[in-house]
Amino acid sequence: MRLLFVCSGNTCRSPMAAALAEKYCGENGMPAEIKSAGTGAFPGMPASEGAAAAMKSRGLDLSGHRSKPVTGELLDWADFVIPMTPCHAQALLAAGCKPEKLRAFPEPVPDPFGGNTEVYEACAARMDALLPALLEGIAHEA
């Protein structure tokens, strides 16, 4: 299954979600290709310091991450597209994402951008808690 996580700038939430999903899928024998992108991403930006630190505390490395905008090619590549909020879902639909590809977190994932370490840790912990059910549901569909 090919998963695309989408947030705004592709420097915080979606790279963290992608890293957490890769870890979960790997640990649970779920074959997956995982990418991330942003609805308003400026290409080539590294993950934010807060996102990198939150992932490092979980043994994950975002040092090689570079932001990329959502493209038609990425939307075509993905089997499932996972936006962080309903606003991202609307932007994806406007960009041509097929509605049947969209899968949502059970609740919107707030943007930690500009927050302190605790804000990033809370965001990562929330995604970590929500991802298993989301990924298991997607795996049963795939």
MIDOKE-924514 format. One record per atom (N, C-alpha, C): chain; atom name; residue in one letter; x, y, z. Coordinates in pm, whole numbers. Atoms other than C-alpha are relative to their C-alpha. Layout:
<sites>
{site 'A','CA','A',{X,Y,Z}};
...
</sites>
This chain:
<sites>
{site 'A','N','M',{85,-118,0}};
{site 'A','CA','M',{0,0,0}};
{site 'A','C','M',{89,124,0}};
{site 'A','N','R',{-75,-124,11}};
{site 'A','CA','R',{121,349,-83}};
{site 'A','C','R',{-79,110,71}};
{site 'A','N','L',{65,-100,-83}};
{site 'A','CA','L',{40,619,172}};
{site 'A','C','L',{66,136,-16}};
{site 'A','N','L',{-49,-138,7}};
{site 'A','CA','L',{73,996,139}};
{site 'A','C','L',{-62,78,114}};
{site 'A','N','F',{45,-85,-111}};
{site 'A','CA','F',{50,1206,456}};
{site 'A','C','F',{16,145,-43}};
{site 'A','N','V',{0,-138,49}};
{site 'A','CA','V',{-37,1571,393}};
{site 'A','C','V',{-33,96,113}};
{site 'A','N','C',{28,-113,-90}};
{site 'A','CA','C',{-15,1885,608}};
{site 'A','C','C',{16,128,-81}};
{site 'A','N','S',{-12,-128,71}};
{site 'A','CA','S',{45,2250,520}};
{site 'A','C','S',{138,18,-62}};
{site 'A','N','G',{-133,-32,48}};
{site 'A','CA','G',{419,2310,494}};
{site 'A','C','G',{94,-119,-19}};
{site 'A','N','N',{-80,122,11}};
{site 'A','CA','N',{549,1950,505}};
{site 'A','C','N',{132,10,76}};
{site 'A','N','T',{-120,-7,-85}};
{site 'A','CA','T',{798,2037,780}};
{site 'A','C','T',{-27,-50,142}};
{site 'A','N','C',{33,42,-137}};
{site 'A','CA','C',{612,1922,1095}};
{site 'A','C','C',{-84,-128,1}};
{site 'A','N','R',{91,112,-20}};
{site 'A','CA','R',{305,1700,1103}};
{site 'A','C','R',{16,-114,-100}};
{site 'A','N','S',{-3,110,96}};
{site 'A','CA','S',{322,1506,779}};
{site 'A','C','S',{132,-78,1}};
{site 'A','N','P',{-121,82,-10}};
{site 'A','CA','P',{691,1411,806}};
{site 'A','C','P',{3,-84,128}};
{site 'A','N','M',{7,79,-124}};
{site 'A','CA','M',{634,1305,1168}};
{site 'A','C','M',{-94,-118,-19}};
{site 'A','N','A',{96,108,23}};
{site 'A','CA','A',{327,1102,1067}};
{site 'A','C','A',{60,-107,-89}};
{site 'A','N','A',{-62,97,91}};
{site 'A','CA','A',{520,939,783}};
{site 'A','C','A',{104,-84,73}};
{site 'A','N','A',{-103,74,-75}};
{site 'A','CA','A',{809,844,1013}};
{site 'A','C','A',{-65,-96,100}};
{site 'A','N','L',{69,86,-97}};
{site 'A','CA','L',{573,708,1280}};
{site 'A','C','L',{-70,-115,-71}};
{site 'A','N','A',{68,105,76}};
{site 'A','CA','A',{375,515,1017}};
{site 'A','C','A',{100,-103,-53}};
{site 'A','N','E',{-102,93,47}};
{site 'A','CA','E',{692,365,869}};
{site 'A','C','E',{43,-93,112}};
{site 'A','N','K',{-39,81,-116}};
{site 'A','CA','K',{794,248,1215}};
{site 'A','C','K',{-108,-102,32}};
{site 'A','N','Y',{110,90,-35}};
{site 'A','CA','Y',{451,101,1289}};
{site 'A','C','Y',{-14,-111,-105}};
{site 'A','N','C',{16,100,106}};
{site 'A','CA','C',{422,-73,952}};
{site 'A','C','C',{114,-100,3}};
{site 'A','N','G',{-115,89,-6}};
{site 'A','CA','G',{773,-214,981}};
{site 'A','C','G',{-8,-97,117}};
{site 'A','N','E',{9,84,-120}};
{site 'A','CA','E',{717,-345,1333}};
{site 'A','C','E',{-115,-100,-7}};
{site 'A','N','N',{118,85,5}};
{site 'A','CA','N',{384,-502,1236}};
{site 'A','C','N',{-16,-75,-132}};
{site 'A','N','G',{0,78,122}};
{site 'A','CA','G',{476,-661,905}};
{site 'A','C','G',{-100,47,-104}};
{site 'A','N','M',{93,-57,98}};
{site 'A','CA','M',{261,-426,698}};
{site 'A','C','M',{82,64,-111}};
{site 'A','N','P',{-79,-60,108}};
{site 'A','CA','P',{429,-364,361}};
{site 'A','C','P',{-63,132,-44}};
{site 'A','N','A',{51,-132,37}};
{site 'A','CA','A',{396,4,281}};
{site 'A','C','A',{113,87,-54}};
{site 'A','N','E',{-86,-109,46}};
{site 'A','CA','E',{559,282,84}};
{site 'A','C','E',{-67,126,51}};
{site 'A','N','I',{59,-116,-67}};
{site 'A','CA','I',{512,610,266}};
{site 'A','C','I',{74,127,-38}};
{site 'A','N','K',{-55,-131,33}};
{site 'A','CA','K',{564,969,157}};
{site 'A','C','K',{-81,107,71}};
{site 'A','N','S',{73,-113,-57}};
{site 'A','CA','S',{462,1311,283}};
{site 'A','C','S',{15,121,-92}};
{site 'A','N','A',{-2,-122,82}};
{site 'A','CA','A',{384,1646,122}};
{site 'A','C','A',{-85,105,70}};
{site 'A','N','G',{76,-110,-59}};
{site 'A','CA','G',{226,1983,197}};
{site 'A','C','G',{-83,74,-103}};
{site 'A','N','T',{89,-74,91}};
{site 'A','CA','T',{-63,2176,46}};
{site 'A','C','T',{58,136,-35}};
{site 'A','N','G',{-63,-129,26}};
{site 'A','CA','G',{144,2495,70}};
{site 'A','C','G',{150,-5,23}};
{site 'A','N','A',{-142,20,-31}};
{site 'A','CA','A',{495,2354,97}};
{site 'A','C','A',{90,74,-97}};
{site 'A','N','F',{-110,-55,79}};
{site 'A','CA','F',{801,2540,-23}};
{site 'A','C','F',{100,-114,-17}};
{site 'A','N','P',{-87,116,20}};
{site 'A','CA','P',{1025,2273,-182}};
{site 'A','C','P',{138,13,65}};
{site 'A','N','G',{-138,11,-47}};
{site 'A','CA','G',{1347,2164,-13}};
{site 'A','C','G',{27,41,143}};
{site 'A','N','M',{-22,-42,-139}};
{site 'A','CA','M',{1294,2279,346}};
{site 'A','C','M',{19,-123,89}};
{site 'A','N','P',{-16,112,-92}};
{site 'A','CA','P',{1418,2053,626}};
{site 'A','C','P',{-117,-7,97}};
{site 'A','N','A',{100,12,-107}};
{site 'A','CA','A',{1190,1923,898}};
{site 'A','C','A',{31,104,106}};
{site 'A','N','S',{-22,-98,-106}};
{site 'A','CA','S',{1140,2176,1175}};
{site 'A','C','S',{80,-62,113}};
{site 'A','N','E',{-81,51,-112}};
{site 'A','CA','E',{1369,2148,1475}};
{site 'A','C','E',{-86,-76,99}};
{site 'A','N','G',{89,67,-95}};
{site 'A','CA','G',{1075,2057,1697}};
{site 'A','C','G',{-43,-137,-48}};
{site 'A','N','A',{39,129,55}};
{site 'A','CA','A',{960,1780,1465}};
{site 'A','C','A',{117,-98,4}};
{site 'A','N','A',{-119,87,-2}};
{site 'A','CA','A',{1314,1642,1433}};
{site 'A','C','A',{29,-48,142}};
{site 'A','N','A',{-27,38,-139}};
{site 'A','CA','A',{1357,1646,1811}};
{site 'A','C','A',{-103,-100,51}};
{site 'A','N','A',{105,92,-44}};
{site 'A','CA','A',{1021,1476,1873}};
{site 'A','C','A',{21,-139,-59}};
{site 'A','N','M',{-25,130,61}};
{site 'A','CA','M',{1113,1200,1630}};
{site 'A','C','M',{128,-63,55}};
{site 'A','N','K',{-125,52,-55}};
{site 'A','CA','K',{1467,1168,1765}};
{site 'A','C','K',{-25,-65,136}};
{site 'A','N','S',{30,57,-131}};
{site 'A','CA','S',{1323,1104,2111}};
{site 'A','C','S',{-69,-136,-13}};
{site 'A','N','R',{63,130,27}};
{site 'A','CA','R',{1142,806,1951}};
{site 'A','C','R',{90,-91,-85}};
{site 'A','N','G',{-96,80,77}};
{site 'A','CA','G',{1453,677,1773}};
{site 'A','C','G',{-16,12,-150}};
{site 'A','N','L',{24,-20,143}};
{site 'A','CA','L',{1347,816,1434}};
{site 'A','C','L',{77,122,-49}};
{site 'A','N','D',{-88,-104,54}};
{site 'A','CA','D',{1555,1039,1207}};
{site 'A','C','D',{-66,75,-116}};
{site 'A','N','L',{55,-84,107}};
{site 'A','CA','L',{1413,1327,1002}};
{site 'A','C','L',{107,86,-67}};
{site 'A','N','S',{-107,-88,51}};
{site 'A','CA','S',{1754,1474,911}};
{site 'A','C','S',{4,4,-153}};
{site 'A','N','G',{-2,1,147}};
{site 'A','CA','G',{1717,1372,545}};
{site 'A','C','G',{-127,53,-63}};
{site 'A','N','H',{127,-46,57}};
{site 'A','CA','H',{1365,1507,506}};
{site 'A','C','H',{15,136,-68}};
{site 'A','N','R',{11,-128,70}};
{site 'A','CA','R',{1306,1784,252}};
{site 'A','C','R',{-144,14,-46}};
{site 'A','N','S',{141,-23,29}};
{site 'A','CA','S',{964,1936,203}};
{site 'A','C','S',{-28,-2,-150}};
{site 'A','N','K',{44,-3,139}};
{site 'A','CA','K',{769,1896,-117}};
{site 'A','C','K',{-149,30,-3}};
{site 'A','N','P',{143,-30,14}};
{site 'A','CA','P',{435,2028,-237}};
{site 'A','C','P',{-76,-121,-53}};
{site 'A','N','V',{88,101,59}};
{site 'A','CA','V',{142,1804,-321}};
{site 'A','C','V',{-4,24,-151}};
{site 'A','N','T',{9,-8,146}};
{site 'A','CA','T',{142,1729,-693}};
{site 'A','C','T',{-98,-106,-49}};
{site 'A','N','G',{85,102,62}};
{site 'A','CA','G',{-86,1538,-925}};
{site 'A','C','G',{69,-135,-6}};
{site 'A','N','E',{-78,125,7}};
{site 'A','CA','E',{191,1282,-962}};
{site 'A','C','E',{-3,-73,135}};
{site 'A','N','L',{5,63,-133}};
{site 'A','CA','L',{200,1220,-586}};
{site 'A','C','L',{-140,-53,30}};
{site 'A','N','L',{137,45,-24}};
{site 'A','CA','L',{-180,1198,-568}};
{site 'A','C','L',{-31,-125,-82}};
{site 'A','N','D',{18,120,81}};
{site 'A','CA','D',{-178,945,-854}};
{site 'A','C','D',{76,-119,59}};
{site 'A','N','W',{-84,106,-57}};
{site 'A','CA','W',{102,747,-685}};
{site 'A','C','W',{-67,-65,121}};
{site 'A','N','A',{52,49,-128}};
{site 'A','CA','A',{-81,713,-352}};
{site 'A','C','A',{-125,-85,-17}};
{site 'A','N','D',{123,78,-12}};
{site 'A','CA','D',{-334,444,-279}};
{site 'A','C','D',{-95,69,98}};
{site 'A','N','F',{77,-68,-103}};
{site 'A','CA','F',{-446,640,26}};
{site 'A','C','F',{71,131,36}};
{site 'A','N','V',{-53,-132,-34}};
{site 'A','CA','V',{-401,1009,111}};
{site 'A','C','V',{-59,38,135}};
{site 'A','N','I',{43,-26,-137}};
{site 'A','CA','I',{-415,1108,477}};
{site 'A','C','I',{31,145,38}};
{site 'A','N','P',{-19,-140,-38}};
{site 'A','CA','P',{-466,1479,549}};
{site 'A','C','P',{-3,15,152}};
{site 'A','N','M',{-3,-25,-144}};
{site 'A','CA','M',{-405,1625,894}};
{site 'A','C','M',{-129,64,52}};
{site 'A','N','T',{123,-69,-42}};
{site 'A','CA','T',{-727,1831,900}};
{site 'A','C','T',{-102,-3,-114}};
{site 'A','N','P',{100,-12,107}};
{site 'A','CA','P',{-1055,1870,711}};
{site 'A','C','P',{35,107,-104}};
{site 'A','N','C',{-42,-105,97}};
{site 'A','CA','C',{-912,2189,553}};
{site 'A','C','C',{100,-57,-101}};
{site 'A','N','H',{-94,63,93}};
{site 'A','CA','H',{-628,1985,406}};
{site 'A','C','H',{-75,-93,-95}};
{site 'A','N','A',{79,89,86}};
{site 'A','CA','A',{-882,1732,276}};
{site 'A','C','A',{-67,81,-111}};
{site 'A','N','Q',{65,-85,101}};
{site 'A','CA','Q',{-1071,2013,100}};
{site 'A','C','Q',{101,48,-104}};
{site 'A','N','A',{-104,-45,93}};
{site 'A','CA','A',{-747,2146,-52}};
{site 'A','C','A',{43,-115,-92}};
{site 'A','N','L',{-38,115,82}};
{site 'A','CA','L',{-661,1796,-173}};
{site 'A','C','L',{-105,-31,-105}};
{site 'A','N','L',{108,21,97}};
{site 'A','CA','L',{-999,1751,-336}};
{site 'A','C','L',{6,105,-111}};
{site 'A','N','A',{-12,-109,97}};
{site 'A','CA','A',{-955,2089,-505}};
{site 'A','C','A',{120,-21,-93}};
{site 'A','N','A',{-120,27,80}};
{site 'A','CA','A',{-613,1971,-627}};
{site 'A','C','A',{-16,-124,-88}};
{site 'A','N','G',{26,114,86}};
{site 'A','CA','G',{-771,1668,-792}};
{site 'A','C','G',{10,-136,65}};
{site 'A','N','C',{-4,129,-70}};
{site 'A','CA','C',{-741,1400,-525}};
{site 'A','C','C',{-136,-68,-14}};
{site 'A','N','K',{125,76,9}};
{site 'A','CA','K',{-1000,1129,-580}};
{site 'A','C','K',{-54,-20,142}};
{site 'A','N','P',{56,11,-135}};
{site 'A','CA','P',{-1237,1129,-280}};
{site 'A','C','P',{17,-137,63}};
{site 'A','N','E',{-11,136,-55}};
{site 'A','CA','E',{-1213,751,-244}};
{site 'A','C','E',{139,-32,54}};
{site 'A','N','K',{-135,20,-53}};
{site 'A','CA','K',{-841,784,-167}};
{site 'A','C','K',{19,62,138}};
{site 'A','N','L',{-18,-72,-127}};
{site 'A','CA','L',{-889,1010,135}};
{site 'A','C','L',{-36,-87,119}};
{site 'A','N','R',{24,65,-128}};
{site 'A','CA','R',{-862,859,481}};
{site 'A','C','R',{43,100,106}};
{site 'A','N','A',{-28,-105,-98}};
{site 'A','CA','A',{-871,1081,788}};
{site 'A','C','A',{37,-58,136}};
{site 'A','N','F',{-18,28,-142}};
{site 'A','CA','F',{-735,1071,1137}};
{site 'A','C','F',{-136,16,67}};
{site 'A','N','P',{129,-11,-67}};
{site 'A','CA','P',{-1026,1028,1382}};
{site 'A','C','P',{-31,142,50}};
{site 'A','N','E',{15,-139,-41}};
{site 'A','CA','E',{-969,1390,1484}};
{site 'A','C','E',{108,82,-68}};
{site 'A','N','P',{-103,-83,63}};
{site 'A','CA','P',{-779,1684,1330}};
{site 'A','C','P',{128,1,85}};
{site 'A','N','V',{-130,-6,-68}};
{site 'A','CA','V',{-408,1696,1415}};
{site 'A','C','V',{45,146,-1}};
{site 'A','N','P',{-37,-143,-6}};
{site 'A','CA','P',{-326,2051,1537}};
{site 'A','C','P',{144,24,-42}};
{site 'A','N','D',{-132,-38,49}};
{site 'A','CA','D',{-27,2227,1386}};
{site 'A','C','D',{90,44,116}};
{site 'A','N','P',{-91,-41,-107}};
{site 'A','CA','P',{267,2245,1629}};
{site 'A','C','P',{97,110,-41}};
{site 'A','N','F',{-99,-94,53}};
{site 'A','CA','F',{459,2491,1407}};
{site 'A','C','F',{13,122,92}};
{site 'A','N','G',{-28,-114,-85}};
{site 'A','CA','G',{624,2757,1620}};
{site 'A','C','G',{-13,-28,148}};
{site 'A','N','G',{16,35,-140}};
{site 'A','CA','G',{547,2575,1943}};
{site 'A','C','G',{131,-46,63}};
{site 'A','N','N',{-119,48,-71}};
{site 'A','CA','N',{793,2462,2207}};
{site 'A','C','N',{8,-153,-9}};
{site 'A','N','T',{-24,143,3}};
{site 'A','CA','T',{926,2109,2258}};
{site 'A','C','T',{-122,-79,46}};
{site 'A','N','E',{116,71,-54}};
{site 'A','CA','E',{623,2007,2463}};
{site 'A','C','E',{-114,-6,-102}};
{site 'A','N','V',{105,-4,102}};
{site 'A','CA','V',{386,2112,2181}};
{site 'A','C','V',{28,-105,-108}};
{site 'A','N','Y',{-37,99,101}};
{site 'A','CA','Y',{576,1899,1929}};
{site 'A','C','Y',{-13,-142,55}};
{site 'A','N','E',{12,133,-62}};
{site 'A','CA','E',{595,1605,2170}};
{site 'A','C','E',{-146,-42,12}};
{site 'A','N','A',{144,30,-14}};
{site 'A','CA','A',{220,1627,2234}};
{site 'A','C','A',{-60,-37,-136}};
{site 'A','N','C',{49,28,134}};
{site 'A','CA','C',{149,1634,1860}};
{site 'A','C','C',{46,-140,-44}};
{site 'A','N','A',{-53,131,38}};
{site 'A','CA','A',{375,1333,1798}};
{site 'A','C','A',{-68,-111,80}};
{site 'A','N','A',{65,101,-84}};
{site 'A','CA','A',{223,1143,2091}};
{site 'A','C','A',{-144,-25,-45}};
{site 'A','N','R',{139,15,46}};
{site 'A','CA','R',{-129,1210,1963}};
{site 'A','C','R',{-5,-80,-130}};
{site 'A','N','M',{-3,76,126}};
{site 'A','CA','M',{-43,1088,1613}};
{site 'A','C','M',{38,-146,25}};
{site 'A','N','D',{-44,135,-33}};
{site 'A','CA','D',{136,786,1759}};
{site 'A','C','D',{-117,-82,57}};
{site 'A','N','A',{115,69,-59}};
{site 'A','CA','A',{-182,700,1951}};
{site 'A','C','A',{-109,-27,-104}};
{site 'A','N','L',{106,12,99}};
{site 'A','CA','L',{-413,751,1651}};
{site 'A','C','L',{38,-87,-121}};
{site 'A','N','L',{-43,69,121}};
{site 'A','CA','L',{-204,587,1379}};
{site 'A','C','L',{-32,-149,-5}};
{site 'A','N','P',{25,144,14}};
{site 'A','CA','P',{-244,217,1469}};
{site 'A','C','P',{-139,-34,-54}};
{site 'A','N','A',{135,30,48}};
{site 'A','CA','A',{-622,210,1422}};
{site 'A','C','A',{-18,46,-145}};
{site 'A','N','L',{10,-51,136}};
{site 'A','CA','L',{-597,424,1108}};
{site 'A','C','L',{71,-93,-98}};
{site 'A','N','L',{-78,86,88}};
{site 'A','CA','L',{-324,206,955}};
{site 'A','C','L',{-60,-140,-11}};
{site 'A','N','E',{62,132,5}};
{site 'A','CA','E',{-496,-120,1049}};
{site 'A','C','E',{-124,4,-89}};
{site 'A','N','G',{118,-14,85}};
{site 'A','CA','G',{-817,4,888}};
{site 'A','C','G',{34,8,-147}};
{site 'A','N','I',{-46,-12,138}};
{site 'A','CA','I',{-634,101,571}};
{site 'A','C','I',{52,-133,-51}};
{site 'A','N','A',{-57,128,42}};
{site 'A','CA','A',{-448,-232,561}};
{site 'A','C','A',{-110,-100,-34}};
{site 'A','N','H',{110,93,28}};
{site 'A','CA','H',{-780,-420,568}};
{site 'A','C','H',{-68,35,-132}};
{site 'A','N','E',{58,-42,128}};
{site 'A','CA','E',{-896,-217,267}};
{site 'A','C','E',{91,-31,-118}};
{site 'A','N','A',{-100,12,109}};
{site 'A','CA','A',{-575,-253,68}};
{site 'A','C','A',{2,-140,-62}};
</sites>
